[in-house]
Amino acid sequence: AAFNEMYRVLKKGGELVTVDVDKPSTLLGKLIGLSRYHVKEIRDNMKVPLELLLTEAGFKNIKVLKKKWGIFSYIRAVKTG
């Protein structure tokens, strides 16, 4: 529902940039990622890829810009319609 509202209020061509907790890809990411076993919100977040939620909200041109510390992904999505 939140991404639907973000899509609604963006102008055509507007961009959403967000940070998501992703699957760890480095040793540091794995150490930080240990918290996902103890924090319900992080566990729930890992169940559905953010890209899927953004697509369902209507966003296009969804790209992972970079990963930070092997666990945080910066994602950009565009409202084209």
N, C-alpha and C positions, 0 to 999 in steps of 0.2 A: 504494500500500500504506500509506503514512503517513496519508493522509486516512481510509482505512478504519479504522485503529487509533484515530485521534482520534475518529471517529464512535462506535466501540465503547465507548470509556471515558467519553464524555460522558453525563450524565443526560438523560432526556427533557426537552426545553425548553432544554437547554444550548446555549451559543453558542460558536462558534469565530470569532475575529477574527485575520486574518492580513494580511500585506503582500505584494504581488506586484509584480514589475517588469512594467509594461504598455507598450503602444506609446506613444511620446512624443507629447504633445499641445501642448507649448509649446517655445519656443526653448531654454530651459534644459533641458527634458526631452530635447530632441534632442541637446544637447551632452553631457549625462550618458549618454544612450543610445548614444553612439558606442562605448562600451565593449562593447556587445553584439556587435560585430563581432570582438572580440578575446578574449572570455571564453566558452568553450564552454558553460558551465552557463547563462549568460544566453541565449545563442542557443537552446539546447534548451528553456528555459523559455518562450520566445516561441512555440513551435510549437503548444502546446495551451493553450487558455484555462483558467485556474484554475477558473472557474465550471463548466466541463464536468467537471473532475476531482472537484469537490465534489459535483456532482449524481450522478455515478457512485458516489460513496461513500455516498449516501443523504441528504445534507443538503438542506434546503429553505430557502425565504425567503432566497436568496442575493442580497446587495445590495452594490454598491460604495458605500462610505460617503463617501469623498472621494479626490481625487488630490493627491499632494504633489509639488511641483516638476515637475509635468507628466509624471511617469513612474512613480511609486510609487502603487499603488492599495491602499487599505485596504478589505478585504472581510469582510463578516460573513455567517455561515451558521448555521442553526439545526437541531438534531436534534429532529424532531417526533415520530418514532415509536419 
